[in-house]
Amino acid sequence: MLGELIGELHGKRTGRRVLSTTPGFKVEVSFEDSGKLLGIEVNEIVSYWAEVRPDGSLYGEGQGIATTQDGETATLKGQGVGKLLAGGAVSYRGAVYYSTASPKLARLNTMAAVFEFDADANGNTHTKSWEWK
C-alpha cells in the first residue's frame, strides 16, 4: 500500500551515453535535480542505465546521492521499468532504497519507496516518491 508522498524533485538531464547496441540498446543517463525529501531541501546527482527489452519496454537500475543544504547525505539505489516516448522522452516506475548516517534523513533507512520518474524530450526531469507500506 502506498503511504505518504516523501519526495518531489525537478531537474535536468546532464548526460547520455550509449553502452551497447546489440542485441538491443543499453544507455547510461545522468541527471541532477532538487526539491524536498522528507520535507527537507535536497540536491541529487543520479546516474542510471537502461536497456530495451524484447517487447520494447525499458528496464533500468540506478544509484545516486542526495545532499541536504547543510551537507548531510544519503545514497540511493533503485530499479524501474519504463517506456520510451516521443522525441526521446522517458517514463519510469519503480522502487528505490536509501542508506544514510544523517539523523535528519534516518527514516529513509527503514523504508522502501516507490517512484514515478519522467523526463521530457528536452531533458527536464520530475520525480515523485512515496513510502511503500
ZADOFI-345573 format. One record per atom (N, C-alpha, C, O): x, y, z; atom name. Coordinates in steps of 0.02 Angstrom, whole numbers. Example, Ala and Ser with C-alpha at 12.3 -4.5 7.8 and 13.67 -1.06 7.14 Angstrom:
BEGIN
+--------+--------+--------+------+
:      X :      Y :      Z : site :
+--------+--------+--------+------+
:    660 :   -284 :    390 :    N :
:    615 :   -225 :    390 :   CA :
:    660 :   -165 :    390 :    C :
:    712 :   -166 :    423 :    O :
:    642 :   -112 :    354 :    N :
:    684 :    -53 :    357 :   CA :
:    645 :      2 :    394 :    C :
:    670 :     57 :    402 :    O :
+--------+--------+--------+------+
//
This chain:
BEGIN
+--------+--------+--------+------+
:      X :      Y :      Z : site :
+--------+--------+--------+------+
:     42 :    -59 :      0 :    N :
:      0 :      0 :      0 :   CA :
:     45 :     62 :      0 :    C :
:     95 :     64 :     35 :    O :
:     26 :    112 :    -39 :    N :
:     64 :    174 :    -40 :   CA :
:     50 :    214 :     22 :    C :
:     -7 :    221 :     44 :    O :
:    104 :    242 :     50 :    N :
:     99 :    287 :    106 :   CA :
:    104 :    359 :     82 :    C :
:     83 :    376 :     27 :    O :
:    133 :    400 :    126 :    N :
:    138 :    471 :    111 :   CA :
:    188 :    486 :     56 :    C :
:    235 :    449 :     45 :    O :
:    177 :    542 :     22 :    N :
:    224 :    568 :    -26 :   CA :
:    286 :    590 :     14 :    C :
:    280 :    634 :     56 :    O :
:    344 :    561 :      0 :    N :
:    404 :    578 :     38 :   CA :
:    451 :    623 :     -1 :    C :
:    497 :    653 :     28 :    O :
:    442 :    628 :    -67 :    N :
:    487 :    670 :   -106 :   CA :
:    458 :    692 :   -171 :    C :
:    420 :    657 :   -204 :    O :
:    477 :    753 :   -191 :    N :
:    461 :    778 :   -257 :   CA :
:    518 :    823 :   -278 :    C :
:    534 :    872 :   -245 :    O :
:    549 :    806 :   -335 :    N :
:    607 :    842 :   -359 :   CA :
:    601 :    856 :   -434 :    C :
:    570 :    818 :   -471 :    O :
:    631 :    911 :   -455 :    N :
:    633 :    931 :   -526 :   CA :
:    706 :    943 :   -545 :    C :
:    745 :    967 :   -504 :    O :
:    723 :    926 :   -606 :    N :
:    792 :    937 :   -626 :   CA :
:    802 :    934 :   -701 :    C :
:    757 :    947 :   -740 :    O :
:    864 :    916 :   -719 :    N :
:    884 :    917 :   -790 :   CA :
:    933 :    860 :   -803 :    C :
:    978 :    846 :   -764 :    O :
:    922 :    827 :   -860 :    N :
:    969 :    776 :   -882 :   CA :
:   1035 :    810 :   -898 :    C :
:   1036 :    863 :   -930 :    O :
:   1090 :    781 :   -875 :    N :
:   1156 :    811 :   -885 :   CA :
:   1199 :    771 :   -933 :    C :
:   1251 :    796 :   -956 :    O :
:   1180 :    710 :   -949 :    N :
:   1220 :    671 :   -996 :   CA :
:   1186 :    606 :  -1016 :    C :
:   1145 :    578 :   -980 :    O :
:   1205 :    582 :  -1075 :    N :
:   1183 :    517 :  -1101 :   CA :
:   1242 :    485 :  -1137 :    C :
:   1282 :    519 :  -1169 :    O :
:   1245 :    419 :  -1131 :    N :
:   1300 :    382 :  -1163 :   CA :
:   1274 :    315 :  -1185 :    C :
:   1239 :    281 :  -1146 :    O :
:   1289 :    295 :  -1245 :    N :
:   1270 :    228 :  -1270 :   CA :
:   1321 :    178 :  -1245 :    C :
:   1381 :    185 :  -1256 :    O :
:   1296 :    126 :  -1210 :    N :
:   1340 :     74 :  -1184 :   CA :
:   1345 :     15 :  -1232 :    C :
:   1399 :    -16 :  -1237 :    O :
:   1291 :     -2 :  -1266 :    N :
:   1293 :    -55 :  -1316 :   CA :
:   1232 :    -48 :  -1362 :    C :
:   1184 :    -13 :  -1347 :    O :
:   1237 :    -82 :  -1420 :    N :
:   1182 :    -79 :  -1469 :   CA :
:   1158 :   -148 :  -1491 :    C :
:   1111 :   -153 :  -1530 :    O :
:   1189 :   -201 :  -1465 :    N :
:   1168 :   -268 :  -1485 :   CA :
:   1161 :   -313 :  -1424 :    C :
:   1205 :   -309 :  -1381 :    O :
:   1110 :   -353 :  -1416 :    N :
:   1057 :   -363 :  -1466 :   CA :
:   1008 :   -305 :  -1466 :    C :
:    978 :   -292 :  -1518 :    O :
:    998 :   -270 :  -1411 :    N :
:    959 :   -209 :  -1408 :   CA :
:   1003 :   -155 :  -1382 :    C :
:   1062 :   -167 :  -1368 :    O :
:    977 :    -95 :  -1373 :    N :
:   1020 :    -42 :  -1348 :   CA :
:   1021 :    -39 :  -1272 :    C :
:    973 :    -59 :  -1239 :    O :
:   1076 :    -13 :  -1246 :    N :
:   1084 :     -1 :  -1175 :   CA :
:   1117 :     67 :  -1168 :    C :
:   1170 :     79 :  -1198 :    O :
:   1087 :    112 :  -1129 :    N :
:   1114 :    179 :  -1121 :   CA :
:   1125 :    195 :  -1047 :    C :
:   1095 :    164 :  -1003 :    O :
:   1168 :    243 :  -1035 :    N :
:   1179 :    269 :   -968 :   CA :
:   1156 :    342 :   -969 :    C :
:   1171 :    379 :  -1016 :    O :
:   1120 :    362 :   -918 :    N :
:   1092 :    429 :   -913 :   CA :
:   1110 :    458 :   -845 :    C :
:   1107 :    423 :   -795 :    O :
:   1128 :    522 :   -843 :    N :
:   1139 :    557 :   -780 :   CA :
:   1094 :    618 :   -778 :    C :
:   1080 :    649 :   -829 :    O :
:   1071 :    635 :   -717 :    N :
:   1032 :    696 :   -708 :   CA :
:   1045 :    724 :   -638 :    C :
:   1066 :    689 :   -593 :    O :
:   1032 :    788 :   -632 :    N :
:   1035 :    822 :   -567 :   CA :
:    968 :    854 :   -555 :    C :
:    937 :    882 :   -600 :    O :
:    945 :    849 :   -492 :    N :
:    880 :    878 :   -475 :   CA :
:    881 :    906 :   -404 :    C :
:    928 :    895 :   -366 :    O :
:    829 :    942 :   -387 :    N :
:    823 :    970 :   -320 :   CA :
:    749 :    973 :   -301 :    C :
:    705 :    974 :   -344 :    O :
:    737 :    975 :   -236 :    N :
:    669 :    978 :   -211 :   CA :
:    669 :    956 :   -138 :    C :
:    718 :    968 :   -102 :    O :
:    615 :    925 :   -118 :    N :
:    609 :    904 :    -48 :   CA :
:    606 :    829 :    -42 :    C :
:    572 :    795 :    -81 :    O :
:    641 :    803 :      9 :    N :
:    641 :    733 :     28 :   CA :
:    628 :    733 :    103 :    C :
:    668 :    760 :    141 :    O :
:    574 :    701 :    124 :    N :
:    552 :    703 :    194 :   CA :
:    543 :    775 :    219 :    C :
:    554 :    789 :    278 :    O :
:    524 :    819 :    174 :    N :
:    513 :    889 :    192 :   CA :
:    577 :    930 :    197 :    C :
:    574 :    989 :    216 :    O :
:    634 :    901 :    180 :    N :
:    699 :    934 :    185 :   CA :
:    724 :    949 :    114 :    C :
:    721 :    907 :     70 :    O :
:    749 :   1010 :    104 :    N :
:    776 :   1030 :     39 :   CA :
:    839 :    988 :     25 :    C :
:    884 :    985 :     66 :    O :
:    841 :    957 :    -34 :    N :
:    899 :    917 :    -55 :   CA :
:    916 :    932 :   -128 :    C :
:    874 :    955 :   -167 :    O :
:    978 :    917 :   -145 :    N :
:   1002 :    914 :   -214 :   CA :
:   1024 :    843 :   -225 :    C :
:   1054 :    812 :   -182 :    O :
:   1009 :    816 :   -284 :    N :
:   1029 :    748 :   -300 :   CA :
:   1070 :    746 :   -365 :    C :
:   1062 :    787 :   -410 :    O :
:   1115 :    698 :   -367 :    N :
:   1150 :    679 :   -428 :   CA :
:   1136 :    605 :   -437 :    C :
:   1149 :    565 :   -392 :    O :
:   1108 :    586 :   -495 :    N :
:   1087 :    517 :   -507 :   CA :
:   1112 :    494 :   -575 :    C :
:   1110 :    533 :   -623 :    O :
:   1134 :    432 :   -579 :    N :
:   1150 :    400 :   -643 :   CA :
:   1115 :    333 :   -646 :    C :
:   1110 :    298 :   -596 :    O :
:   1091 :    316 :   -705 :    N :
:   1059 :    250 :   -714 :   CA :
:   1075 :    224 :   -783 :    C :
:   1090 :    261 :   -829 :    O :
:   1071 :    158 :   -789 :    N :
:   1075 :    128 :   -855 :   CA :
:   1007 :     98 :   -870 :    C :
:    970 :     78 :   -825 :    O :
:    990 :     96 :   -934 :    N :
:    927 :     68 :   -956 :   CA :
:    938 :     29 :  -1020 :    C :
:    979 :     48 :  -1062 :    O :
:    902 :    -26 :  -1026 :    N :
:    907 :    -66 :  -1087 :   CA :
:    837 :    -82 :  -1112 :    C :
:    789 :    -87 :  -1073 :    O :
:    832 :    -89 :  -1178 :    N :
:    768 :   -106 :  -1208 :   CA :
:    758 :   -181 :  -1201 :    C :
:    804 :   -221 :  -1210 :    O :
:    696 :   -200 :  -1186 :    N :
:    678 :   -270 :  -1181 :   CA :
:    644 :   -291 :  -1246 :    C :
:    625 :   -248 :  -1286 :    O :
:    637 :   -357 :  -1258 :    N :
:    610 :   -381 :  -1322 :   CA :
:    542 :   -349 :  -1341 :    C :
:    528 :   -341 :  -1400 :    O :
:    501 :   -331 :  -1292 :    N :
:    436 :   -302 :  -1308 :   CA :
:    439 :   -226 :  -1319 :    C :
:    388 :   -195 :  -1331 :    O :
:    499 :   -197 :  -1314 :    N :
:    507 :   -125 :  -1324 :   CA :
:    505 :    -85 :  -1260 :    C :
:    520 :    -25 :  -1261 :    O :
:    488 :   -116 :  -1204 :    N :
:    488 :    -80 :  -1141 :   CA :
:    561 :    -73 :  -1116 :    C :
:    606 :   -104 :  -1144 :    O :
:    571 :    -32 :  -1066 :    N :
:    637 :    -20 :  -1039 :   CA :
:    642 :    -48 :   -968 :    C :
:    594 :    -48 :   -930 :    O :
:    702 :    -72 :   -951 :    N :
:    718 :    -91 :   -883 :   CA :
:    782 :    -55 :   -865 :    C :
:    829 :    -52 :   -905 :    O :
:    786 :    -28 :   -803 :    N :
:    846 :      7 :   -784 :   CA :
:    861 :      2 :   -710 :    C :
:    818 :    -15 :   -670 :    O :
:    923 :     16 :   -693 :    N :
:    947 :     18 :   -625 :   CA :
:    989 :     81 :   -616 :    C :
:   1026 :    100 :   -661 :    O :
:    983 :    112 :   -557 :    N :
:   1020 :    173 :   -546 :   CA :
:   1044 :    181 :   -475 :    C :
:   1026 :    143 :   -430 :    O :
:   1085 :    232 :   -466 :    N :
:   1110 :    250 :   -400 :   CA :
:   1124 :    324 :   -397 :    C :
:   1133 :    356 :   -449 :    O :
:   1125 :    351 :   -336 :    N :
:   1136 :    422 :   -331 :   CA :
:   1151 :    444 :   -260 :    C :
:   1156 :    404 :   -214 :    O :
:   1159 :    510 :   -254 :    N :
:   1174 :    542 :   -190 :   CA :
:   1126 :    600 :   -181 :    C :
:   1117 :    641 :   -226 :    O :
:   1096 :    604 :   -122 :    N :
:   1055 :    661 :   -103 :   CA :
:   1093 :    699 :    -49 :    C :
:   1118 :    669 :     -1 :    O :
:   1097 :    765 :    -56 :    N :
:   1134 :    807 :     -8 :   CA :
:   1088 :    862 :     18 :    C :
:   1055 :    897 :    -21 :    O :
:   1085 :    869 :     84 :    N :
:   1045 :    923 :    114 :   CA :
:   1082 :    989 :    108 :    C :
:   1141 :    990 :     91 :    O :
:   1048 :   1044 :    123 :    N :
:   1079 :   1110 :    119 :   CA :
:   1137 :   1117 :    168 :    C :
:   1183 :   1157 :    155 :    O :
:   1137 :   1079 :    223 :    N :
:   1192 :   1083 :    272 :   CA :
:   1242 :   1026 :    264 :    C :
:   1282 :   1014 :    310 :    O :
:   1240 :    990 :    208 :    N :
:   1292 :    942 :    192 :   CA :
:   1282 :    871 :    215 :    C :
:   1327 :    829 :    207 :    O :
:   1225 :    854 :    242 :    N :
:   1211 :    785 :    259 :   CA :
:   1192 :    747 :    196 :    C :
:   1163 :    777 :    150 :    O :
:   1208 :    683 :    192 :    N :
:   1197 :    646 :    131 :   CA :
:   1160 :    580 :    142 :    C :
:   1159 :    553 :    197 :    O :
:   1130 :    557 :     89 :    N :
:   1101 :    490 :     85 :   CA :
:   1117 :    463 :     16 :    C :
:   1118 :    500 :    -33 :    O :
:   1131 :    398 :     13 :    N :
:   1140 :    367 :    -53 :   CA :
:   1076 :    330 :    -70 :    C :
:   1036 :    314 :    -27 :    O :
:   1066 :    318 :   -135 :    N :
:   1006 :    283 :   -156 :   CA :
:   1023 :    234 :   -211 :    C :
:   1069 :    245 :   -251 :    O :
:    985 :    180 :   -213 :    N :
:    989 :    130 :   -267 :   CA :
:    918 :    112 :   -286 :    C :
:    875 :    106 :   -242 :    O :
:    906 :    104 :   -350 :    N :
:    839 :     88 :   -372 :   CA :
:    837 :     48 :   -436 :    C :
:    887 :     40 :   -471 :    O :
:    777 :     24 :   -451 :    N :
:    763 :    -13 :   -512 :   CA :
:    696 :      9 :   -537 :    C :
:    652 :     29 :   -498 :    O :
:    687 :      7 :   -603 :    N :
:    622 :     26 :   -630 :   CA :
:    611 :      0 :   -700 :    C :
:    657 :    -23 :   -733 :    O :
:    549 :      4 :   -720 :    N :
:    529 :    -14 :   -788 :   CA :
:    497 :     48 :   -819 :    C :
:    468 :     90 :   -784 :    O :
:    504 :     54 :   -885 :    N :
:    478 :    113 :   -916 :   CA :
:    465 :    105 :   -989 :    C :
:    464 :     50 :  -1017 :    O :
:    456 :    164 :  -1021 :    N :
:    443 :    164 :  -1092 :   CA :
:    474 :    227 :  -1122 :    C :
:    479 :    279 :  -1091 :    O :
:    495 :    219 :  -1184 :    N :
:    522 :    274 :  -1224 :   CA :
:    463 :    309 :  -1257 :    C :
:    420 :    277 :  -1286 :    O :
:    462 :    375 :  -1252 :    N :
:    408 :    415 :  -1280 :   CA :
:    433 :    459 :  -1337 :    C :
:    493 :    458 :  -1353 :    O :
:    389 :    496 :  -1367 :    N :
:    406 :    539 :  -1425 :   CA :
:    463 :    587 :  -1408 :    C :
:    466 :    615 :  -1354 :    O :
:    507 :    595 :  -1457 :    N :
:    562 :    643 :  -1450 :   CA :
:    617 :    624 :  -1402 :    C :
:    660 :    664 :  -1387 :    O :
:    616 :    562 :  -1377 :    N :
:    667 :    540 :  -1330 :   CA :
:    647 :    548 :  -1258 :    C :
:    687 :    536 :  -1213 :    O :
:    585 :    568 :  -1245 :    N :
:    560 :    571 :  -1176 :   CA :
:    554 :    500 :  -1149 :    C :
:    547 :    452 :  -1186 :    O :
:    558 :    494 :  -1082 :    N :
:    551 :    429 :  -1050 :   CA :
:    506 :    435 :   -989 :    C :
:    498 :    489 :   -961 :    O :
:    477 :    378 :   -969 :    N :
:    435 :    375 :   -910 :   CA :
:    450 :    308 :   -875 :    C :
:    446 :    255 :   -906 :    O :
:    467 :    311 :   -811 :    N :
:    484 :    252 :   -772 :   CA :
:    442 :    248 :   -709 :    C :
:    420 :    299 :   -682 :    O :
:    432 :    187 :   -685 :    N :
:    402 :    173 :   -620 :   CA :
:    444 :    120 :   -587 :    C :
:    465 :     72 :   -620 :    O :
:    457 :    127 :   -522 :    N :
:    500 :     78 :   -490 :   CA :
:    505 :     88 :   -415 :    C :
:    463 :    121 :   -384 :    O :
:    557 :     59 :   -386 :    N :
:    569 :     62 :   -314 :   CA :
:    640 :     86 :   -302 :    C :
:    686 :     73 :   -341 :    O :
:    649 :    121 :   -246 :    N :
:    714 :    148 :   -227 :   CA :
:    725 :    135 :   -153 :    C :
:    678 :    136 :   -113 :    O :
:    789 :    125 :   -134 :    N :
:    808 :    111 :    -65 :   CA :
:    865 :    158 :    -47 :    C :
:    911 :    169 :    -87 :    O :
:    862 :    186 :     13 :    N :
:    910 :    236 :     35 :   CA :
:    954 :    208 :     91 :    C :
:    935 :    161 :    126 :    O :
:   1012 :    239 :     99 :    N :
:   1057 :    224 :    155 :   CA :
:   1088 :    290 :    178 :    C :
:   1113 :    328 :    137 :    O :
:   1086 :    303 :    244 :    N :
:   1112 :    366 :    268 :   CA :
:   1134 :    360 :    341 :    C :
:   1107 :    320 :    379 :    O :
:   1182 :    402 :    360 :    N :
:   1201 :    411 :    431 :   CA :
:   1172 :    477 :    457 :    C :
:   1182 :    494 :    515 :    O :
:   1136 :    513 :    414 :    N :
:   1108 :    578 :    433 :   CA :
:   1050 :    570 :    481 :    C :
:   1002 :    533 :    465 :    O :
:   1052 :    602 :    539 :    N :
:    995 :    599 :    584 :   CA :
:    931 :    626 :    552 :    C :
:    876 :    600 :    563 :    O :
:    937 :    679 :    511 :    N :
:    879 :    710 :    479 :   CA :
:    845 :    662 :    430 :    C :
:    784 :    663 :    423 :    O :
:    885 :    620 :    397 :    N :
:    859 :    576 :    344 :   CA :
:    854 :    503 :    366 :    C :
:    839 :    460 :    325 :    O :
:    868 :    489 :    429 :    N :
:    873 :    420 :    454 :   CA :
:    811 :    377 :    439 :    C :
:    817 :    317 :    430 :    O :
:    753 :    407 :    437 :    N :
:    692 :    369 :    423 :   CA :
:    696 :    333 :    356 :    C :
:    664 :    282 :    346 :    O :
:    735 :    360 :    309 :    N :
:    743 :    329 :    244 :   CA :
:    774 :    259 :    248 :    C :
:    761 :    217 :    205 :    O :
:    814 :    247 :    299 :    N :
:    847 :    182 :    306 :   CA :
:    799 :    124 :    316 :    C :
:    816 :     66 :    301 :    O :
:    740 :    138 :    339 :    N :
:    693 :     84 :    357 :   CA :
:    633 :     79 :    310 :    C :
:    583 :     48 :    327 :    O :
:    638 :    110 :    252 :    N :
:    581 :    107 :    206 :   CA :
:    602 :     89 :    135 :    C :
:    659 :    100 :    114 :    O :
:    555 :     61 :    100 :    N :
:    559 :     55 :     28 :   CA :
:    515 :    111 :      1 :    C :
:    462 :    125 :     27 :    O :
:    538 :    142 :    -52 :    N :
:    499 :    195 :    -83 :   CA :
:    484 :    176 :   -155 :    C :
:    526 :    145 :   -188 :    O :
:    426 :    194 :   -179 :    N :
:    409 :    184 :   -249 :   CA :
:    409 :    252 :   -283 :    C :
:    392 :    303 :   -252 :    O :
:    428 :    253 :   -346 :    N :
:    436 :    318 :   -379 :   CA :
:    404 :    319 :   -447 :    C :
:    392 :    267 :   -479 :    O :
:    390 :    380 :   -469 :    N :
:    373 :    397 :   -538 :   CA :
:    427 :    444 :   -562 :    C :
:    440 :    495 :   -530 :    O :
:    460 :    428 :   -617 :    N :
:    511 :    471 :   -645 :   CA :
:    494 :    484 :   -718 :    C :
:    481 :    437 :   -756 :    O :
:    493 :    546 :   -736 :    N :
:    479 :    565 :   -805 :   CA :
:    531 :    616 :   -828 :    C :
:    549 :    662 :   -791 :    O :
:    554 :    608 :   -889 :    N :
:    599 :    656 :   -921 :   CA :
:    569 :    674 :   -989 :    C :
:    554 :    629 :  -1028 :    O :
:    560 :    738 :  -1002 :    N :
:    531 :    758 :  -1065 :   CA :
:    584 :    759 :  -1120 :    C :
:    643 :    745 :  -1108 :    O :
:    564 :    775 :  -1180 :    N :
:    609 :    774 :  -1238 :   CA :
:    666 :    824 :  -1232 :    C :
:    718 :    817 :  -1265 :    O :
:    658 :    875 :  -1189 :    N :
:    711 :    924 :  -1178 :   CA :
:    756 :    907 :  -1119 :    C :
:    802 :    945 :  -1103 :    O :
:    743 :    850 :  -1087 :    N :
:    786 :    828 :  -1031 :   CA :
:    765 :    855 :   -963 :    C :
:    802 :    847 :   -915 :    O :
:    707 :    886 :   -959 :    N :
:    682 :    909 :   -894 :   CA :
:    653 :    849 :   -856 :    C :
:    613 :    811 :   -884 :    O :
:    672 :    841 :   -793 :    N :
:    652 :    782 :   -754 :   CA :
:    604 :    801 :   -698 :    C :
:    605 :    857 :   -672 :    O :
:    562 :    754 :   -680 :    N :
:    515 :    762 :   -624 :   CA :
:    509 :    694 :   -589 :    C :
:    492 :    644 :   -621 :    O :
:    523 :    692 :   -525 :    N :
:    520 :    630 :   -486 :   CA :
:    474 :    640 :   -426 :    C :
:    480 :    690 :   -391 :    O :
:    430 :    592 :   -415 :    N :
:    389 :    590 :   -355 :   CA :
:    399 :    522 :   -322 :    C :
:    401 :    471 :   -357 :    O :
:    407 :    521 :   -255 :    N :
:    418 :    459 :   -218 :   CA :
:    370 :    454 :   -160 :    C :
:    355 :    503 :   -126 :    O :
:    347 :    392 :   -149 :    N :
:    302 :    378 :    -93 :   CA :
:    331 :    322 :    -51 :    C :
:    364 :    277 :    -76 :    O :
:    318 :    325 :     15 :    N :
:    336 :    269 :     57 :   CA :
:    293 :    210 :     38 :    C :
:    233 :    218 :     27 :    O :
:    322 :    151 :     34 :    N :
:    285 :     89 :     20 :   CA :
:    275 :     55 :     87 :    C :
:    323 :     32 :    118 :    O :
:    213 :     51 :    108 :    N :
:    198 :     21 :    173 :   CA :
:    179 :    -51 :    166 :    C :
:    164 :    -84 :    216 :    O :
+--------+--------+--------+------+
//
